[in-house]
């Protein structure tokens, strides 16, 4: 009996000392869930990443993008959290439109983003553009647009679209949001002339809006800008020729934007764009699988082909992988309480949004 116990103890020690079996996805198919329709910024981003991820993961699995639209990304994200198994065969690609309803206590949210495992985060920017019929050629003409009624296709008041809607209000523009349109369909509505003002994140803008601009069917006004090391907004490196929002305001009105609304705008730009598009693994995913994804994605972002193509497809932004992705998500999921309270009150007054009490 004593020998059997010693033998069992020895086996346990060997098991503890043995290297952890590395994850292998040979012959597997990975479902890359995107809770948005096709043709929007998140879909473009996911389909750009998918072949790189497939090539870099151990075993070179097939990676298939699955669009699960609805509720401005809430439906698909809720579904993923409820159904995805922590086996590495399901990953989730979200956006700021998934994070902002979570931050604003949207009653439809059934996901806890802090429970998911971020393995990559893509910062991004965005550009506002208008129909040439408004008579604007650049930010200097924003004043000419005041008093002109404009429709704007929006995913919803608590989505990432609260950033442009709030920006339009600060600019003094008469913009009427039409809710229920994801960014891809919103752009198509703009192309059909059903809306006169729109914004797209960098990836969708570069692919789908730049051709409209070249054809004279759209006029870019400004980007959101990015924060520098001093916490100041500067021009987006992907769009160096465009003024950022605060710069455009000053160009149009001869003074810098200020006040509570602008402070809230800044807070939500950071929350929605600094860590705009993350790739998540489900809660409870084993370490070997997490490590496999982190190593694969680190390899991807350092690949010359990725670096060459990403600037054209996604914009000139540094990708965060592993611990850096976790740190970026921590920033994105932390919002100033005063800014949050002001925005919730503004949404309740302006759009009669009802929030879940916490």
Secondary structure as a PSIPRED ss2 file (coil, helix, strand):
# PSIPRED VFORMAT (PSIPRED V4.0)

   1 X C   1.000  0.000  0.000
   2 X H   0.000  1.000  0.000
   3 X H   0.000  1.000  0.000
   4 X H   0.000  1.000  0.000
   5 X H   0.000  1.000  0.000
   6 X H   0.000  1.000  0.000
   7 X H   0.000  1.000  0.000
   8 X H   0.000  1.000  0.000
   9 X H   0.000  1.000  0.000
  10 X H   0.000  1.000  0.000
  11 X H   0.000  1.000  0.000
  12 X H   0.000  1.000  0.000
  13 X H   0.000  1.000  0.000
  14 X H   0.000  1.000  0.000
  15 X H   0.000  1.000  0.000
  16 X H   0.000  1.000  0.000
  17 X H   0.000  1.000  0.000
  18 X C   1.000  0.000  0.000
  19 X C   1.000  0.000  0.000
  20 X C   1.000  0.000  0.000
  21 X C   1.000  0.000  0.000
  22 X C   1.000  0.000  0.000
  23 X C   1.000  0.000  0.000
  24 X C   1.000  0.000  0.000
  25 X C   1.000  0.000  0.000
  26 X C   1.000  0.000  0.000
  27 X C   1.000  0.000  0.000
  28 X C   1.000  0.000  0.000
  29 X E   0.000  0.000  1.000
  30 X E   0.000  0.000  1.000
  31 X E   0.000  0.000  1.000
  32 X E   0.000  0.000  1.000
  33 X E   0.000  0.000  1.000
  34 X E   0.000  0.000  1.000
  35 X C   1.000  0.000  0.000
  36 X C   1.000  0.000  0.000
  37 X C   1.000  0.000  0.000
  38 X C   1.000  0.000  0.000
  39 X C   1.000  0.000  0.000
  40 X C   1.000  0.000  0.000
  41 X H   0.000  1.000  0.000
  42 X H   0.000  1.000  0.000
  43 X H   0.000  1.000  0.000
  44 X H   0.000  1.000  0.000
  45 X H   0.000  1.000  0.000
  46 X H   0.000  1.000  0.000
  47 X H   0.000  1.000  0.000
  48 X H   0.000  1.000  0.000
  49 X H   0.000  1.000  0.000
  50 X H   0.000  1.000  0.000
  51 X H   0.000  1.000  0.000
  52 X H   0.000  1.000  0.000
  53 X H   0.000  1.000  0.000
  54 X H   0.000  1.000  0.000
  55 X H   0.000  1.000  0.000
  56 X H   0.000  1.000  0.000
  57 X C   1.000  0.000  0.000
  58 X C   1.000  0.000  0.000
  59 X C   1.000  0.000  0.000
  60 X C   1.000  0.000  0.000
  61 X C   1.000  0.000  0.000
  62 X E   0.000  0.000  1.000
  63 X E   0.000  0.000  1.000
  64 X E   0.000  0.000  1.000
  65 X E   0.000  0.000  1.000
  66 X E   0.000  0.000  1.000
  67 X E   0.000  0.000  1.000
  68 X C   1.000  0.000  0.000
  69 X C   1.000  0.000  0.000
  70 X C   1.000  0.000  0.000
  71 X H   0.000  1.000  0.000
  72 X H   0.000  1.000  0.000
  73 X H   0.000  1.000  0.000
  74 X H   0.000  1.000  0.000
  75 X H   0.000  1.000  0.000
  76 X H   0.000  1.000  0.000
  77 X H   0.000  1.000  0.000
  78 X H   0.000  1.000  0.000
  79 X H   0.000  1.000  0.000
  80 X H   0.000  1.000  0.000
  81 X H   0.000  1.000  0.000
  82 X H   0.000  1.000  0.000
  83 X H   0.000  1.000  0.000
  84 X C   1.000  0.000  0.000
  85 X C   1.000  0.000  0.000
  86 X C   1.000  0.000  0.000
  87 X C   1.000  0.000  0.000
  88 X C   1.000  0.000  0.000
  89 X C   1.000  0.000  0.000
  90 X E   0.000  0.000  1.000
  91 X E   0.000  0.000  1.000
  92 X E   0.000  0.000  1.000
  93 X E   0.000  0.000  1.000
  94 X C   1.000  0.000  0.000
  95 X C   1.000  0.000  0.000
  96 X H   0.000  1.000  0.000
  97 X H   0.000  1.000  0.000
  98 X H   0.000  1.000  0.000
  99 X H   0.000  1.000  0.000
 100 X H   0.000  1.000  0.000
 101 X H   0.000  1.000  0.000
 102 X H   0.000  1.000  0.000
 103 X H   0.000  1.000  0.000
 104 X C   1.000  0.000  0.000
 105 X C   1.000  0.000  0.000
 106 X C   1.000  0.000  0.000
 107 X C   1.000  0.000  0.000
 108 X C   1.000  0.000  0.000
 109 X C   1.000  0.000  0.000
 110 X C   1.000  0.000  0.000
 111 X C   1.000  0.000  0.000
 112 X C   1.000  0.000  0.000
 113 X H   0.000  1.000  0.000
 114 X H   0.000  1.000  0.000
 115 X H   0.000  1.000  0.000
 116 X C   1.000  0.000  0.000
 117 X E   0.000  0.000  1.000
 118 X E   0.000  0.000  1.000
 119 X E   0.000  0.000  1.000
 120 X E   0.000  0.000  1.000
 121 X E   0.000  0.000  1.000
 122 X E   0.000  0.000  1.000
 123 X C   1.000  0.000  0.000
 124 X C   1.000  0.000  0.000
 125 X C   1.000  0.000  0.000
 126 X E   0.000  0.000  1.000
 127 X E   0.000  0.000  1.000
 128 X E   0.000  0.000  1.000
 129 X E   0.000  0.000  1.000
 130 X E   0.000  0.000  1.000
 131 X C   1.000  0.000  0.000
 132 X H   0.000  1.000  0.000
 133 X H   0.000  1.000  0.000
 134 X H   0.000  1.000  0.000
 135 X C   1.000  0.000  0.000
 136 X C   1.000  0.000  0.000
 137 X C   1.000  0.000  0.000
 138 X C   1.000  0.000  0.000
 139 X H   0.000  1.000  0.000
 140 X H   0.000  1.000  0.000
 141 X H   0.000  1.000  0.000
 142 X H   0.000  1.000  0.000
 143 X H   0.000  1.000  0.000
 144 X H   0.000  1.000  0.000
 145 X H   0.000  1.000  0.000
 146 X C   1.000  0.000  0.000
 147 X C   1.000  0.000  0.000
 148 X C   1.000  0.000  0.000
 149 X C   1.000  0.000  0.000
 150 X E   0.000  0.000  1.000
 151 X E   0.000  0.000  1.000
 152 X E   0.000  0.000  1.000
 153 X E   0.000  0.000  1.000
 154 X E   0.000  0.000  1.000
 155 X C   1.000  0.000  0.000
 156 X C   1.000  0.000  0.000
 157 X C   1.000  0.000  0.000
 158 X C   1.000  0.000  0.000
 159 X C   1.000  0.000  0.000
 160 X C   1.000  0.000  0.000
 161 X C   1.000  0.000  0.000
 162 X H   0.000  1.000  0.000
 163 X H   0.000  1.000  0.000
 164 X H   0.000  1.000  0.000
 165 X H   0.000  1.000  0.000
 166 X H   0.000  1.000  0.000
 167 X H   0.000  1.000  0.000
 168 X H   0.000  1.000  0.000
 169 X H   0.000  1.000  0.000
 170 X H   0.000  1.000  0.000
 171 X H   0.000  1.000  0.000
 172 X C   1.000  0.000  0.000
 173 X C   1.000  0.000  0.000
 174 X C   1.000  0.000  0.000
 175 X E   0.000  0.000  1.000
 176 X E   0.000  0.000  1.000
 177 X E   0.000  0.000  1.000
 178 X E   0.000  0.000  1.000
 179 X E   0.000  0.000  1.000
 180 X C   1.000  0.000  0.000
 181 X C   1.000  0.000  0.000
 182 X C   1.000  0.000  0.000
 183 X H   0.000  1.000  0.000
 184 X H   0.000  1.000  0.000
 185 X H   0.000  1.000  0.000
 186 X H   0.000  1.000  0.000
 187 X H   0.000  1.000  0.000
 188 X H   0.000  1.000  0.000
 189 X H   0.000  1.000  0.000
 190 X H   0.000  1.000  0.000
 191 X H   0.000  1.000  0.000
 192 X C   1.000  0.000  0.000
 193 X C   1.000  0.000  0.000
 194 X C   1.000  0.000  0.000
 195 X C   1.000  0.000  0.000
 196 X C   1.000  0.000  0.000
 197 X E   0.000  0.000  1.000
 198 X E   0.000  0.000  1.000
 199 X E   0.000  0.000  1.000
 200 X E   0.000  0.000  1.000
 201 X E   0.000  0.000  1.000
 202 X H   0.000  1.000  0.000
 203 X H   0.000  1.000  0.000
 204 X H   0.000  1.000  0.000
 205 X H   0.000  1.000  0.000
 206 X H   0.000  1.000  0.000
 207 X H   0.000  1.000  0.000
 208 X H   0.000  1.000  0.000
 209 X H   0.000  1.000  0.000
 210 X H   0.000  1.000  0.000
 211 X H   0.000  1.000  0.000
 212 X H   0.000  1.000  0.000
 213 X H   0.000  1.000  0.000
 214 X H   0.000  1.000  0.000
 215 X C   1.000  0.000  0.000
 216 X C   1.000  0.000  0.000
 217 X C   1.000  0.000  0.000
 218 X C   1.000  0.000  0.000
 219 X E   0.000  0.000  1.000
 220 X E   0.000  0.000  1.000
 221 X E   0.000  0.000  1.000
 222 X E   0.000  0.000  1.000
 223 X E   0.000  0.000  1.000
 224 X C   1.000  0.000  0.000
 225 X C   1.000  0.000  0.000
 226 X E   0.000  0.000  1.000
 227 X E   0.000  0.000  1.000
 228 X C   1.000  0.000  0.000
 229 X C   1.000  0.000  0.000
 230 X C   1.000  0.000  0.000
 231 X C   1.000  0.000  0.000
 232 X C   1.000  0.000  0.000
 233 X E   0.000  0.000  1.000
 234 X E   0.000  0.000  1.000
 235 X C   1.000  0.000  0.000
 236 X C   1.000  0.000  0.000
 237 X H   0.000  1.000  0.000
 238 X H   0.000  1.000  0.000
 239 X H   0.000  1.000  0.000
 240 X C   1.000  0.000  0.000
 241 X C   1.000  0.000  0.000
 242 X C   1.000  0.000  0.000
 243 X C   1.000  0.000  0.000
 244 X E   0.000  0.000  1.000
 245 X H   0.000  1.000  0.000
 246 X H   0.000  1.000  0.000
 247 X H   0.000  1.000  0.000
 248 X H   0.000  1.000  0.000
 249 X H   0.000  1.000  0.000
 250 X H   0.000  1.000  0.000
 251 X H   0.000  1.000  0.000
 252 X H   0.000  1.000  0.000
 253 X H   0.000  1.000  0.000
 254 X C   1.000  0.000  0.000
 255 X C   1.000  0.000  0.000
 256 X C   1.000  0.000  0.000
 257 X C   1.000  0.000  0.000
 258 X C   1.000  0.000  0.000
 259 X C   1.000  0.000  0.000
 260 X H   0.000  1.000  0.000
 261 X H   0.000  1.000  0.000
 262 X H   0.000  1.000  0.000
 263 X H   0.000  1.000  0.000
 264 X H   0.000  1.000  0.000
 265 X H   0.000  1.000  0.000
 266 X H   0.000  1.000  0.000
 267 X H   0.000  1.000  0.000
 268 X H   0.000  1.000  0.000
 269 X H   0.000  1.000  0.000
 270 X H   0.000  1.000  0.000
 271 X H   0.000  1.000  0.000
 272 X H   0.000  1.000  0.000
 273 X H   0.000  1.000  0.000
 274 X C   1.000  0.000  0.000
 275 X C   1.000  0.000  0.000
 276 X C   1.000  0.000  0.000
 277 X E   0.000  0.000  1.000
 278 X E   0.000  0.000  1.000
 279 X E   0.000  0.000  1.000
 280 X E   0.000  0.000  1.000
 281 X E   0.000  0.000  1.000
 282 X C   1.000  0.000  0.000
 283 X C   1.000  0.000  0.000
 284 X C   1.000  0.000  0.000
 285 X C   1.000  0.000  0.000
 286 X C   1.000  0.000  0.000
 287 X H   0.000  1.000  0.000
 288 X H   0.000  1.000  0.000
 289 X H   0.000  1.000  0.000
 290 X H   0.000  1.000  0.000
 291 X H   0.000  1.000  0.000
 292 X H   0.000  1.000  0.000
 293 X H   0.000  1.000  0.000
 294 X H   0.000  1.000  0.000
 295 X H   0.000  1.000  0.000
 296 X H   0.000  1.000  0.000
 297 X H   0.000  1.000  0.000
 298 X H   0.000  1.000  0.000
 299 X H   0.000  1.000  0.000
 300 X H   0.000  1.000  0.000
 301 X H   0.000  1.000  0.000
 302 X H   0.000  1.000  0.000
 303 X C   1.000  0.000  0.000
 304 X H   0.000  1.000  0.000
 305 X H   0.000  1.000  0.000
 306 X H   0.000  1.000  0.000
 307 X H   0.000  1.000  0.000
 308 X H   0.000  1.000  0.000
 309 X H   0.000  1.000  0.000
 310 X H   0.000  1.000  0.000
 311 X H   0.000  1.000  0.000
 312 X H   0.000  1.000  0.000
 313 X H   0.000  1.000  0.000
 314 X C   1.000  0.000  0.000
 315 X C   1.000  0.000  0.000
 316 X C   1.000  0.000  0.000
 317 X C   1.000  0.000  0.000
 318 X C   1.000  0.000  0.000
 319 X E   0.000  0.000  1.000
 320 X E   0.000  0.000  1.000
 321 X E   0.000  0.000  1.000
 322 X C   1.000  0.000  0.000
 323 X H   0.000  1.000  0.000
 324 X H   0.000  1.000  0.000
 325 X H   0.000  1.000  0.000
 326 X H   0.000  1.000  0.000
 327 X H   0.000  1.000  0.000
 328 X H   0.000  1.000  0.000
 329 X H   0.000  1.000  0.000
 330 X H   0.000  1.000  0.000
 331 X H   0.000  1.000  0.000
 332 X H   0.000  1.000  0.000
 333 X C   1.000  0.000  0.000
 334 X C   1.000  0.000  0.000
 335 X C   1.000  0.000  0.000
 336 X C   1.000  0.000  0.000
 337 X H   0.000  1.000  0.000
 338 X H   0.000  1.000  0.000
 339 X H   0.000  1.000  0.000
 340 X H   0.000  1.000  0.000
 341 X H   0.000  1.000  0.000
 342 X H   0.000  1.000  0.000
 343 X H   0.000  1.000  0.000
 344 X H   0.000  1.000  0.000
 345 X H   0.000  1.000  0.000
 346 X H   0.000  1.000  0.000
 347 X H   0.000  1.000  0.000
 348 X H   0.000  1.000  0.000
 349 X H   0.000  1.000  0.000
 350 X H   0.000  1.000  0.000
 351 X H   0.000  1.000  0.000
 352 X C   1.000  0.000  0.000
 353 X C   1.000  0.000  0.000
 354 X C   1.000  0.000  0.000
 355 X C   1.000  0.000  0.000
 356 X C   1.000  0.000  0.000
 357 X C   1.000  0.000  0.000
 358 X C   1.000  0.000  0.000
